[in-house]
Amino acid sequence: MKINELKLALFAGHGGVDPGASSSYGKESEKALELMMEATKYAKSLGIKVINNRTANVNRSISADAKKADNERVDAVIEIHFDSAAETANGTTGFYCDGSSSSKSLAQKINDRVDDYFRDRDIKPDTSTRHGRLGILRETSAPAMLLETCFISNKADMTTYSEKKTLIAQAIVHGALDFFNIAVPQTAPAAKKGKQWLYAKKNLGIRSVAGIWDSKQAFILPQHAAVQVDLDNLKNNWFEINYQGKKGYYSASILSYFDTKNPNVTYVCQDDLLFRADPRWGGPASFRRKKGQTINVVEKKDGWLKCTLGVEYGYLPDQSRYLKKK
């Protein structure tokens, strides 16, 4: 299929008397419409045909929208929503029609693009939602997915959305193109991300071959380790990692396994010190550091410091006579 032959249904969830979720950052019905319109504008600029279920904050009917998509013979249906829960809940989720391999694949492709900007909460069947089966996924003939873009109840998510709305809209469209094996046109290149410092949230198995999870493990990148990567120079959507003379690859689709803010604070040992394997006096030893050597502290909790040395962890009482900030 050529890009100018593609026809998408880009729908916005809720609307009118049904505002959906809401928070101090706005109403779901309005944010979904805003993002849908941004994605529609971008898709049309690429020559893609697009239909919408609404272009204003008016009531909608799921069955009527599904019928419209069928009557228009669209190739795929993408409905945009925003999630809501406790203030700490964050990330993006793609829902698919349980039992439909095409719906699942569409959800995965779009989720893989959008999770470049939010924590990846994976894709899930509609049977797992608190609402039961999702009508827009069940009543359409074309492959369909429902995107919970991010959490309208989470400050960080909504800050990212506000700052990168245009890029997120493009990611939705690019995911649809991936599903149909259509290359993103050179006239609309992906936004540049450049070189960035990333910090592993946990120990990560770095692979020897880009794009192949089953390839030999090149090395383990320790939790909190810092690496500088070029997110514009990807191979099979994987980026190259160089760490302490070792080289390997990791998938750019799960950037949620990295922090962009350095969690490490470097301290200098004020004496020869024994670090414990757990935060308690008399616990087993983890490692030792000599006076004058440095150690990274990543967390302070209950009077103890959690420290890292390569792939090892150690705990030390939070007392100034032991460590001094470098």
N, C-alpha and C positions, 0 to 999 in steps of 0.2 A: 504494500500500500504506500502511495505517495502522501506527503504531508497535506497537500491541498485536497486530497480525497477523504481525509479524516474528518469525522463529525462527532463532536463531544457534547454531552449534556453536563453542564456545570451548574449545579443547583446549590442554593443556600438553605440551610435548615431553619425551621421555625418561621416566625414572621407575624406581623399584625398583633392580634390579641395573645399570641403565644411568643413571649420574649425569649423562651429557653432559659438557660442559666444567666445569672447576672452577678456583678460584683462592682467594686468601686472603679473598675477598669472599663465598665460598659455592659451592654446586653449582648447575649450570644446572637440573637437574631440580627443585630446591627453589624457586629463584627464578621459574622458569616457572610452577610451580603457584601460588605466592604471587600473581603478577601476574594469572594467569587467574582466580583466586578473587575478586580485587579487581574485575576487569572484569565478572565474572559478577554480583557483588552490585550493581554500578552499573546494568548492563543490566536486571536484574530490577526495580530501583527505577523504571525508566522504563516498565515494562509489557512489556518484550521477553521472549519465551520463550527459554530457554537450556538446552542440554545440554552436559555435560562428559564428557571421556573418563576422567578420574580426579579424585578429590577428596582423595587421599592420595598419599604417595610410594611408589606400587606399580608393578609392571611394566605395560607397555602393549604392545598390538599395533597397528601402523599399519593393517593390513588390517581388523582388527576395528573400529577406530575409524572408518575410512572407511565400513564397512558400517553401523555404528550411525548415522552421519550420514545415509546414504541411507534407512535404515529410518524414521528420524524425520522425513524430508522437510524438512530444514533449508533455509533460504534461502541461507546462506553458511557457510563454514567458515574459522575463523581459528585458526591454531596458533601458540603463543607459544614462542619460544626466546631464548637469549642467545648471542652470538657470543664467540669467543676467538681471540686471535692475540698478536702482540708487544704489550708494555705500552703502546706509543704508538698502536696501532690503536684507533679510536673511531668511534662513530656508529651509526645505525640503517639497516637494509636490509630491503626487502620483496621476497619471492620469489613468482613466479607461474608457472603452468603454461605452458610455451612453446607458443604456438599458440592459446591461449585468450584472447580479447579480454576476456571477463568477468572471468577471473582476474586479468588484467593491470590492469583498471580498479579492481578491489577492492583490489589491492596498492597502487596509486597513491593511492587515497583515504585508506587507513589510514596509509601512509607520510607523506603530506602533513600529517597531524595529529601523528603521533609525532615527526616531525623538528622540531617546535617546541621540543623539549626536548633533542635530540641532533643532532650533525652529520648532514646528509643524505647517505647513501651511495647514494641512488637505489633504484629497483626493478630486479630482474634476473630473467631466465628461469631456471627450475630446471635447465636444461641447462648453466648456467654454474657450478653448485656443484661442490665437490670430491667430493660424494657421488653425482653423477649425478642422474638424475631423482628427484624427491621424491614418495614414494608417496602421502602425504596429499593432494597436489595432483592426482595422476594418477587415483586410485581413487575420488574422490568425484564425484557428479553435479552438485552445487551449485558455484557459483563458490567457489574456495578460495585462500587466501594463507597464506604462512608468514612470520612476523615475527621477524627477528633484532633484538630490542628495542634492545640496545646491547652493549658488550663487557664481559663479566664479568671480563676481564683488565685493564681500564682503570680507574684510580682515579677520574678525573673523571666518567666515565660512571656508575660505581656510586655515587658520591656524589650525583649528580643523581637517579639512580633511587631511592636511599634517601630523599631529601628530597621527591621529587615522585611517588612511586609511585601515589598516588590519582589525580593529574592525568593521568599516563601511561595508567592504566587507562581513564579517561574518554575520552582521546584515541582509543584503540583503538575504543571503542564509537561515538564520534562519526564516525570514519572509515567505519564500516559504515553508519551512518545517511546519510552523504553519498552512498555508493554507491547506496542505494535512494531517494535524493532525499527523505529524510524530515528535516524540520527538527528540530533539537535542541529539546525542550520548554522552555518558559519556566520551568518548575518546576525545571529542571536547567541553569541557565546555565553557560556556560564560565567557568572560573576567571579572576578579574581579574588582569591582569598590570601594568596601570598605565603610567605614563610611565617610560621607561628611556633612559639614554644608551647609544648604540651606536657602535661604531668600525669603519669599513669595513676588512675584511681585505685588500682589493685595490681598484683603481679600478673603480667600479660605474656602469653606465649607468642613470641614473634616468629613468623613463618619464613622459610627459606625461599619460597616462590610466590610472587605476587598473584593473588586471585585464587589460590588453592589452599583451602583450610587443611586439607589432608597432607600437605607437603611437610617435610621434615622441620621440626622446630629448630630455628636458628639459635635462639637464646631466650631467656626469660628477662623481660624488662621489669625491674623491681617497682613495687608500689611507690609512688611519689617521685620516681626518677624523671628527670627533665630531658626532653629531646626536642630538637628543632627540626620541623618537617616542612616540606614545600607542598602545600595543598593544591597548587596549580600544576604540579608535575606528578600526575598519578599514572599508575600502570594497572590496567584492569580494575580501576577504581580503588586501588590500594596505594598507600604512600610508603616511601622508603624510610626506614629508621636506622640511624647509625648511633651506636652506643658503646662507648669504651672499646673502640676498635672492631666491634662486631656489627654486621649488617643484616637486615631482614626487612620484612614487609608486614603491614597491618591494614585491615580494611577501613577505608574512609567512610563506609556506611555505618560504622559503630563508633563514631567520635565521642559518643556519650561515655566511653570508658576512660576518657581523658578530661582533666581540668585544664582550663586556660589560665587560671590564676595559680601562682606558685604557692603550694601549701607548706613549703619548707622554710623554717627559720634556722639559720646556722648559729650554733653556740660553740664556745671553746671550753674544754674541760679544765677545771681549776685544780684538779688533782688526778691521780690514777683512780679510775672509777670502774666499778662492776655494775653492769646493767642487768636487770632481772627480766626473766621471760614473761612475767605477768606483774601487774601493779600491786605488789604486796611484799612486805619485809619477809625475808627468809625464803622467798620463792627461788626456783631454779635459776642458775646463771644463764644469760643469753650471750653476752660478749663483754670484752673489756676495752677501755680506751685509756691512753696515757695522758698525763698532764700536758696541755698545749695542743692536743689533737682536737679536731673539730667533729661535731655530730649534728645531724639534722633533727630538729624537733617538729613534729607534725600535729601534735595535739596536747592540750593540757586538760586534765580531768581528775577530779577528786584528789587533788594534792600530788598527782604524779604526772610526769612528762613521758609521752610516747615518742621514742626516738627510732630512727632508721639508720642502718648501716648496710648498704647494698640490699640484699633480699632479707636481711635479718631485722627483727624488731627487739627493742629493749626498753625497759622502764626505769626511771630514776625519780626519786622524790623531788618535787618542785621547790627546791631551796637554792638560793643565790650562791651559797658557798660551793656548790657542785659545778654549776655552769654559768657562763657569762656570755651574753649576746655578743656576737662578733661585730 
